[in-house]
C-alpha cells in the first residue's frame, strides 16, 4: 500500500500546482525528506479530491497540447468538433446568425445539446454567452495558445460541478508555468475560395522563489466563406420550383387563400404584377411552374439567395490571458488570473425576405385571375426586398473574466477560497432590414417599389446583449479522516455562490416585431444559486476504491436539486481494472425559456377557415422546472502489454422533464381533443369562434434516452528506426430514443437517421525520429438513413418503401472520412516549424440530394475543404 503521509513539500506543490495539471513529479522534493516514500497525489477533472491514480471511477478523455498542435486547428471549438464525442455535430460560426451569436461556436457532447454540456476553465465554470440568452458557452472566447490540455468527462458530473453536466464536462486547462518569451504563428489556406486564416501569439513567463507570472496574447483572423464559393452550396435551377434547390419563394410572389363555390379552401401562388407590369425582373430567377402535387396550377417567381449570402462569418479575435501566483507564506498561496477577449464578426444574408398582408390591395387583385365562383379570402406577399440591398451583420463582443483565489495546506489537508467575475457585452448592428409597417402601407398605396418608399423602409436593427456573472467559492479537503484497509479516507466539502444577470435589448421596432428579415425581442432575467457539495474517497481495500458524492443546489427561479453520485473501481490484476459510476444530474432552464417575450402575426392554417394572420405572443414560462438526468457507466481499463493500453466503457443517459416548445398547432390539437393546453400556453377566440390570439411558451414534457459504447486504445513503440505510436478513439451509439410527434409516452429510436450517425471514430498514427515528427489522422462519420418512414411495430424508422437513389432524396447519406497529415521539425532547441494539410483528399460534405449534390448538415460536416497550413514556434 502506498504511504499516504506525503511530505509537506510535496503536498504544498500539489495544493498549489496540481489542481490544474494531470501529471506531477515528486522527485524534486526527495532530498527534503528522504524518509518519506515519494507519492504523487493529483487532482483530476471530475473530482475535487487529490488522489494517486490518474484513472478514476469516471472516464476522462484527455487531449494533450501535442495532440492540439498536430491537428493544425486554431480554435478550441475546431479541436473538439473533431472528437468522437461530438456525436451529432455542433454549432459553428454562421453568417448572419441573429441575437449576437454570429461569431459563436459551441460543442454538444453525446448529441445532448450544447446547453447540456458543461464547460470549465481550470475547473471553474465559464459563464455562458449572452448571445445565446445565457444558455451555452462560446468556445471562441477561450485563448487557444494558452491551453495546456483539454479533459472531457463523459459520464456527467452534476454531483461535483452542478447544472448542465448532462452530456458531459469539458475542462480547459490553461498554462500555469512558463519561463521565457515565445512567439507562434500560423497561416492557413483552403484550396477553395474563402476561409483563409492567420494566427499569431506571444507568451511571456518569469518566476522566482516566491511565485511566477505568465502572460499570453493572441490574435487571429478567419475570412468569410460566401455561399457562391462552394459549388454544392450554389443554386440548382430546374424546370420548376419544387425540383430546384438554393432558391426561395420569398421573392416577388403573392400567396392566396382561395375559397370555391363549394366552400372549399385551397392555396395558390402567382408572380407579383401591378397595373399589368410584372415585378419579376432580371434580379430574380424568372417565372416558372411551382411543380409538385400540392400546387399543380401555381406559378412562381423564385429568388437565388446563394448569389448574395455567406455561409460562415468573418471572425477576428484577440485574447489576453494573464496568470500569476505568489506564496504569501510557506503554506498559503495567492493566485490571480484574468482573461480578456475582443471578438468582431461580419456576416451577410441575402436581401430581406418576409411576408406581409396584401389582402384587398391592387397588388393582390392584379396578380391573379379567378375562375367563376372563386373568391380570395386572404392574400400575402412573399417578398424579397432586393432594392434595399443585402443584410449585413456586424457584431462586436468584449468579455472579461477575472479570478482571485487563496490556496493553503495544513497538517490535515488543504483548503481553497476564491472569487470570480465575468462581464460580457455583445453589440450587433444589422443593415438592410425593412420596416414592416411602411411595407404594408406602401403595398396598399401601390408604391412599394418607388425609390422614396425604398428609402423610408430601410431599417437598421440593433441588438445589445449583456451578462454579469459572479461566483464565490470555498472548499476544504481532509487527507485522512480515517484509516481504511486500502488507505486513507479522504473527504472534500465545497460551497459555492453564483449570481447571473442577463439582458437583451433590441431596437423598439424590432421589439414590436415590425421588422421584416429579423425576429426576437428584448429579454431580461437574473438568477442566484447556492450550492454545497460533499465528496468522499473510500479505499476499502488495496485494490477497491469507492467514491461517494452529493451536491445540493438552490436556485432563485425554479427551486432546488440534489445530485448524488457513486463510483467504484476494482483493480483485479496489475494494469487491469473495472470501473463503474452512477449519478443523477440536472440542467437549469435557460433565461430564454424563462423570460422571452415577443409578439408576431404568423400565417396560421385553421381547419374550415384556411390561412390567416393571427396574433401570437411568445412568452417565457417562469414555472419551468429543471431538466433531470440519470447517467450510468461501466468500463474496463487494461494494459495489454508495455506501451499498449485501452479503455472500454458502456454508458447510458436518461433525460426527463425536458424543456420543449409548445406551438400554436399543439394548442389547436388540444382544443380539438377537448383538452386544456398546459399554462401559460393558450388561445383566445373571437365572438365567431375563430382563434384571435395565441400564447405559446415552453413546457417540461420531453425526454431522451441514449446508450452507447466508447473504446480508446493507445500504443507506443520505441525502435532503432524511431518511435511509432497509434491510437483509436471510437464511439458507438446503440439507441437514441426521443418522443414521436411530441408524445413523451411513445419513444422512437432516432439513431442512424439523418444527422444522427451511429458511429464516429478518430485514428491517429505518429512517427518520430530525432527532430522529425509525422502525424496522420483519420476521422470517420458513419452513414445515415435519409429516406425513411416511421414503423409502429418496432417504434423506429425504416427505409421508405418508395426510396430510390435515382430521385432527389438519397436513401442513405454516405459515410465520411477525412485524412489530416502534419509534419513538424525541431530546427533547434528554440525553433520548431510545422506544415500540414487537413482534409487531404478534399472531401465535400455528404449530401442528402444526390442529383443536385446539395442539402447537408452544417453542424456535422465542415465546408472548409482541403486546408494547407504552415507555422513556427520560437522561444527566445
ROBA-991029 format. One record per residue (C-alpha): residue in three letters; z, x, y. Coordinates in steps of 0.05 Angstrom, whole numbers, plus 5000, padded with zeros to 4 digits. Layout:
BEGIN
alaZXY...
# end
This chain:
BEGIN
unk500050005000unk498350265069unk504150445112unk504149925168unk509050315211unk503650605256unk505551175302unk506750995374unk500851395398unk496251035350unk498950345370unk498150505443unk490850665431unk490050025391unk493249585443unk489349885500unk482550015469unk481349675403unk481448965430unk474049025444unk471649535393unk470949465318unk471950195299unk477750655316unk479651345291unk486951545288unk485452265271unk486052495343unk493352295341unk495052645276unk498253245310unk503052805348unk506452525286unk504552855221unk509952475183unk506551805192unk500551625149unk494351525193unk492550785194unk487150425231unk489249765259unk484049395299unk482648715330unk476348395303unk472547795331unk475247145301unk482547365302unk487747585353unk491847975302unk490448715296unk489248895224unk487049465179unk480749145148unk474149005183unk472348455133unk476947865144unk477247155117unk471746935165unk464647205161unk462747635222unk455647885232unk455148485280unk449148725319unk450149445339unk447549805401unk442650175357unk440149515329unk439249265401unk435449885422unk430949855361unk429049135377unk425749325442unk428448695474unk431348685544unk436048085544unk441747815503unk438047165491unk431847505462unk436047915413unk439947305390unk433746875383unk431147365331unk437147285285unk437046845222unk442846445251unk438346175306unk436345645255unk432145155295unk430845575357unk433845585426unk432145425498unk428845985537unk426646075609unk421945495622unk417645395683unk419344815728unk425544605689unk429844195735unk437144175754unk437344925767unk436345115693unk429445415704unk431746135691unk436845955639unk436846195567unk441645935513unk442746005438unk444345485386unk447645765323unk446145375259unk441944875299unk448344525321unk446544555395unk447845075449unk453744655475unk457044745407unk456245505406unk461945865440unk460146495479unk465347015495unk465047665534unk470248165509unk473947605474unk474447165536unk470546525547unk464446595592unk464246005640unk458545515626unk452745475675unk452744935728unk445144895717unk446644535651unk452144085680unk457244575653unk455144445581unk452345125559unk452845865576unk446946205609unk445846845569unk441647135625unk447947265666unk450447775616unk448948505632unk444448775577unk445049525589unk452649495586unk453049185517unk456449585462unk455249075406unk454948325392unk459247975340unk457447295310unk462946895276unk459146395234unk464445925208unk467345635272unk473845865304unk476945305345unk483845485319unk483046155355unk478646015415unk478745265427unk473044795444unk465644885428unk466445355368unk462844855321unk456545225303unk459845905312unk462346415362unk458546975396unk462747535425unk459148025471unk462848685472unk461549105535unk462449855542unk469350105558unk468650855550unk463251285581unk463151965613unk457552205659unk451451875690unk445951525651unk439251245670unk434950805625unk428250485640unk423250085601unk416549755614unk413349215570unk406148985569unk403848395527unk396648425502unk395547735532unk395847575606unk402747465637unk409747635615unk409948365638unk416948625642unk420449225673unk427749425670unk431949995698unk439450125692unk444450625719unk451150745686unk456751185712unk463351345680unk469251805691unk476351885665unk482752265669unk489252285631unk491551625663unk485251195654unk477851115664unk472550725701unk465450525684unk460050205727unk453349955705unk447749685750unk441449405720unk435249055748unk429548745711unk423548315726unk419547885678unk413047575702unk410846865695unk406246625640unk401446075662unk399145565612unk391945765623unk393646475599unk394146255527unk388145935493unk392545505449unk396145215510unk389745015545unk387044315541unk382244095487unk377743535513unk374943065460unk370442445466unk376542015480unk383542085508unk387141955442unk383942565408unk384743035468unk390643505479unk393343815543unk391343215586unk395542685618unk394841945631unk398542055696unk392142175735unk388441615770unk389641025724unk392340315730unk396340035673unk396139275667unk400338765631unk395438205617unk397037505592unk391537095559unk390736345557unk394836305494unk400736645528unk400037295491unk401137965525unk397238605519unk396739265556unk390239535584unk388340155625unk382940255677unk381040835722unk383140705794unk378040425843unk378640195914unk373339795951unk368339965897unk369440725902unk372041105842unk378341525855unk377041935792unk373842525828unk371943215801unk379143455801unk380143015740unk377143035671unk372742425683unk372441715656unk372841655580unk374941145528unk382341125511unk380841115437unk385540925380unk387540245354unk392640045407unk387940025467unk380939935440unk378039635504unk381440115554unk378140675593unk382041215629unk381441795678unk385842375649unk388242995684unk388243705656unk395143965676unk394344615637unk389844905691unk395644895741unk402444935706unk406345525679unk409645565611unk415146065628unk418246235694unk418246885731unk425247165727unk428547715767unk435647935750unk440648425779unk447348545744unk453148975767unk458649085716unk465049465731unk470849615685unk477050035697unk483750145663unk489850525685unk496250705647unk501950465691unk506950745640unk506551025570unk506950305544unk503349875597unk496149895618unk492549535674unk485249335664unk480449035715unk473248825702unk468148475745unk461148215733unk456448015789unk449647715774unk444047525820unk438247155789unk431846885821unk426446505786unk419846185803unk416345635763unk410445185772unk408844485749unk402144135760unk401843655819unk407043095818unk405742525770unk409241865766unk408741115762unk409740615817unk408739865824unk401939635850unk402338905827unk398538465875unk395239035914unk387839135927unk388239765885unk390239355824unk385338805838unk379339265849unk380439675786unk379639135732unk375138545715unk378738005676unk375937545623unk376536795632unk383636555621unk386737245630unk391637405685unk395238035707unk402737945706unk404438665726unk400739295746unk403040005756unk399440625778unk399841235731unk398341715787unk397242455797unk398342665869unk393343235866unk392643215942unk399843425950unk398944085913unk402844395855unk410344305846unk413344995857unk420645105840unk424645685868unk431645795842unk436946295865unk443446405828unk449646815844unk455146885792unk461547285799unk466447375742unk473047745753unk478447915703unk485148275711unk490048395655unk496248765632unk496949015561unk503249305532unk506149555467unk513349535444unk517249755383unk515949075352unk508748945371unk504348825432unk503348345490unk498048155539unk497247735601unk491547625648unk487547215697unk480147045701unk476046725757unk468646545753unk464546275811unk457346065802unk452445745850unk445245565835unk440645315890unk433845035876unk428244835923unk422144475897unk415944345938unk410143875923unk414143255907unk412642555932unk416642035969unk416141425923unk417740925978unk411941166020unk407241195960unk408440465943unk407740266016unk401140646025unk398540355959unk399639655986unk396239846051unk390340176015unk391540846049unk394341245991unk389141795995unk388841856071unk390742546100unk396242236142unk399241876082unk398942516041unk402742896094unk408042356102unk409142306026unk410743056019unk417843185998unk421943805981unk427543695931unk434044075940unk439044165884unk445544535895unk449844675833unk456844975838unk462145135787unk469045435794unk472645665731unk479745945729unk483646175668unk490546475660unk492846715592unk498447075557unk499747285486unk504847655444unk503847975376unk509148155325unk507148715277unk512548585225unk516647945225unk517948045151unk516148495094unk511748165042unk509548464975unk502748645005unk505248895073unk508048645139unk507647925161unk504047925228unk504447375279unk500847245345unk502446705396unk497446555451unk497746095512unk492145915560unk490845505622unk483745325644unk481144955704unk473844775715unk470644455775unk463344255775unk459043945829unk451643805833unk448843555899unk441643335907unk437943125969unk439042395989unk432042155970unk432642465900unk439642175893unk436641485906unk431341615852unk426041525905unk422142175889unk416142205844unk415942805798unk423442915797unk429542595765unk437042645765unk442542505815unk448842815842unk454642935795unk461743165805unk467343295756unk473543705744unk477643875683unk484344205668unk486344435599unk492344765570unk492845075501unk497745425456unk495645765391unk499246105333unk496246565282unk499646885223unk497347425174unk500747395106unk499247975058unk502547624999unk500048154951unk496848834957unk490148504944unk491347794971unk491447625045unk492546925074unk491246765147unk494146135179unk492345895249unk493245275291unk491645115364unk493644535408unk489144365467unk490743855520unk485143625567unk486043235631unk479942795618unk479842595545unk486542765513unk488943285463unk486643605399unk489844025344unk485444525307unk488244815242unk485145375201unk486745725137unk483446345107unk484246715042unk481547395020unk482547664950unk480548384933unk479448324858unk476949044849unk475549644892unk469949474941unk469548744919unk472948134947unk472547374951unk474047035017unk474446315039unk476345935102unk477245215123unk478444945192unk477744365240unk474944425310unk472244025367unk467344025425unk469543725491unk464743225524unk460443525578unk461043375652unk454143065650unk456142575595unk462742415631unk460642365704unk453042305710unk450441785759unk443341585775unk439040975785unk431840835767unk426840285753unk423440475687unk418040045659unk421139655602unk417939215549unk421638565536unk419438125478unk415837505502unk415537765574unk411438405570unk412339025614unk416139025679unk420439505721unk427739355710unk433539695745unk437140205702unk443740515721unk445341155682unk452741265685unk457741735653unk462741485603unk469641725624unk472441445559unk468641925515unk472642295463unk471642995436unk466843115380unk470543325317unk468343845266unk470544085198unk467944745170unk468645085103unk466445765079unk466946145013unk463846815002unk463347444962unk463748154991unk461248714947unk459749454948unk454449544894unk454350294899unk455450834951unk451250635010unk449549924986unk453949335005unk452848585014unk456047925034unk454247245006unk457246625039unk456545885027unk458345435086unk458844715105unk459544385173unk461243655186unk460843395257unk463542695272unk464642275334unk458342605361unk456342425432unk449642055434unk445741695488unk445440935486unk438740705515unk436540025541unk432839845477unk439039945435unk442539475484unk437038945475unk437539025399unk445038895403unk443938265444unk438638015396unk443338135337unk448937765372unk453038395384unk456338655447unk454039355467unk459639865470unk462439955540unk460240185591unk453340015565unk450839325581unk445638875613unk445738325666unk440937745662unk437937325719unk438136575724unk431936505679unk435036925624unk430937555636unk434138245638unk435538435711unk439839055707unk441539555652unk447640015648unk446440595600unk451241145581unk453841565523unk457941375463unk461541725405unk457541445347unk453642025316unk454942515261unk451543125229unk452743465162unk450044135143unk450744605083unk447545285073unk447845995048unk447946675084unk446247325048unk446648005080unk445348665045unk445649365076unk443550025045unk443250735069unk440951355031unk441152075054unk435952535022unk432853215035unk426952835065unk431252465115unk435651845118unk432851185094unk436150515110unk434449785095unk437949135108unk436548395100unk439747815136unk437747155103unk439846435116unk438045825074unk440045115093unk440944635035unk441444005076unk441843765148unk444043045150unk443242615212unk443441855226unk437041485211unk434841075272unk441641175304unk445440875244unk451341335231unk452540995164unk445541175140unk444741925140unk437942235125unk436342965107unk432043285161unk431743995134unk424744255124unk421743775174unk418143995236unk422344455280unk427744495226unk425745075180unk429845145116unk429545895112unk429846465162unk430647195148unk430247875182unk428948515144unk429949195177unk427449855149unk429450515182unk427651245173unk431051835208unk429552565203unk432153075252unk430952785321unk425952255299unk427551515285unk422650995260unk424450255251unk420349685222unk422948975228unk420048355194unk422147665219unk420647045178unk420846305194unk419645805137unk414045285136unk415844565155unk413443875135unk409743585194unk406342945169unk411842535137unk414741855125unk421741605110unk423341485037unk429140995030unk430141154956unk432141884969unk434341775041unk429742335060unk422842475088unk416942595043unk409542745053unk405742175084unk401041885030unk395441885082unk396642605102unk390443045107unk389243745134unk382443525159unk385443105215unk389343285278unk396143275243unk397743855197unk401143645132unk405444275137unk406744755194unk405345445165unk410645965154unk411046505207unk412147255200unk412447775256unk412848525249unk416148985301unk415249735299unk419050245342unk419650995347unk424951405383unk425052155395unk431052555418unk427553055462unk434253395477unk441653235475unk440752865541unk433852545536unk431152025487unk424351705493unk422151085455unk415850685444unk414450065403unk410549435391unk413448755379unk409348245340unk404848795316unk399448335288unk399447875350unk401547245313unk401046595352unk405846005344unk404845565284unk401144935305unk402244205288unk395044045304unk390544485260unk384044235291unk385444385364unk390444955349unk395644635393unk402544305394unk408344745374unk415744835386unk417245295445unk424445345420unk422445605352unk416446045369unk415146545425unk408646545465unk409347285484unk404547515431unk403748265418unk408148665466unk407649425473unk413449785507unk415750485526unk422250735556unk427151305563unk434651425563unk437152025603unk444252295610unk445952745669
# end
